Every structure is written in C-alpha cells, then in structure tokens.
C-alpha cells in the first residue's frame, strides 16, 4: 500500500467516526418505568429497576401513599430524591395531573350521573384547581428541579364533543404557563389522553402547530388513542410531529402476548429509531386485576427483548 493510500484510509476512519457517533440508537438506556406501576412500594420499584438494569424511572405517585410526587413537601421531595440518587437512578419524566379536569366553559362529552348538589361540589372544586393552575405548575416545576428532571406532564381539559373548539383556549393556557416552565428550565409535555381534548395523533399535530414554543412538547402514549378509534400504528405515528415527541410510554396491554390490544411495538421502536428519537420510553403497566407487579415484569422482559433486537 502506498503512503497516499494509507493517508486516504486514515481520513476515511476520521470522517466516519463522527457520523457513527451521531447515529441514534434506542437501547436499554432509553427505557424507564413509572415507579407506582412496577412495585407496591418505592423500595420495590427501585429493586425492579435494578433487576432489569434500568438507569431511569418516571415518577407519578408515591406507591405507598398514592400522593403525587409533584405536590409533596420540600423535605419529602428531598428525601425521595436522595433515595433515588443513592440507588443510582435518575428521573426521566414527572407525571402530574396538572389541568386534568373540566375547564370553565367546557361541557364534557359524557354526562355524569350526579345530583345538583354533587355537581355544584364538583364544579366548585374544579374552579379552585383552575384558579390555582399557575401556582400548581410552579409547585410542580420546583419539585422537578429537586429531582433533576426537565420534563413535566400536563393535560388539556376534560374532552368535549368537538375538541377542536377548545384549541384556542388550550393555546392561551399553555402560553401563560410557558414563562413558568422557562424560569424553571423545564418543558411541559402534553399527553394525548382519550379523556382529554388532545387525545389522538391528529389532535397532537394540530395543537403543536399552534404552540411552536420549545418549552411545549409531547408525551406520546399510543394506547390512549385506541378508545378514540385511532390506529396508533402506522396511522397515528405517521402524523406525529416527531421533533416535538420528548417522551413516550408503553402500556402493559400493548405489550403482553395474550392482550387483544397488543401493539406492534417492535415496528414502532424501529420507526422511532429511524426517525432519530433520543428521548425515553417509560413503562406504565396499567393493569388493575391484582396482577400489576407480575404484568410489570412480563412487560419489561418483552420491552428489553424488542430493544435488544433493534439493529
């Protein structure tokens, strides 16, 4: 080999390395799990994460008390944060119930069977949540900062018959919350939820087009769209604004071998990888027949098997 050929070969190695380094690849490092969906206690959840070699967990409720992590006292938050740090676990996503109620002026699709007194009580409670929405977001942002997580889940109000009529109000609300998120250096991720006004991939696409801020993103849960008659794969995925998807979630019934709602997650993961997805994907087992932990283990084994097969 001539000196020129040697130099050309070396140059090829140098130029190839950066390209390889930037190639997106979904691995176990992208996998997370909601702690109250993988164990009966936070200690159980930590043990679960260790068993499967996870580096990340999502937080929602303290498994033992069902209290939302986002609204715990500062000493409680610091205690739980220290426990996770001591166990070498990081938080990928803070799930909250922010804005998951009927907003003023919105009439839900499903009428509730309630007395006038019950309705008055509910409306009053929802009005209080509406009035303190900015304060609640500020509290959740402070909690996120303690856990060192920069993504928080939010919702879009109880679903009405024609969700598109609520878009302007959703935009106004999110725009008033953006400065709070920016000050706390976090992003607010709208979850597509069938009980909410943003429930399908098409609705996600439309609302994201109206909210260009980088402080607003998407938490995609394809299973949620089934109740709204959307086919998550490939139809739903094809219209998602991929650059706005900053977190995604698996549900157990989309992963379990005997589930009638099983999704082709292998194909979805392959597409996400091809589209350079770099975020996390968290397991929300979501089984309510008394076999939550058992199904969590089965689901995680299936997840890791699929991830291991990605090329």
Secondary structure, DSSP 4 states (H G I P E B T S, - for coil): --HHHHHHHHHHHHHHHHHHHH-----GGGEEEBGGGT-SSHHHHHHHHHHTT-SEEEESB-TTT--BGGGS-HHHHHHHHHHHHHTT-EEEEE---TT-SPPTT--BSSPP---HHHHHHHHHHHHHHHHTHHHHHHHHHHHHHHHT--EEEE---B-BTTGGGGHHHHHHHHHHHHHHHHHTT-EEEEEP-TTBS--SHHHHHHHHHH---TTEEEEE-GGGGGGGT--IIIIIHHHS-GGGEEEEEEEGGGT-TT-TT---HHHHHHHHHHTT--SEEEEE----SS-HHHHHHHHHHHHHHHHHH--
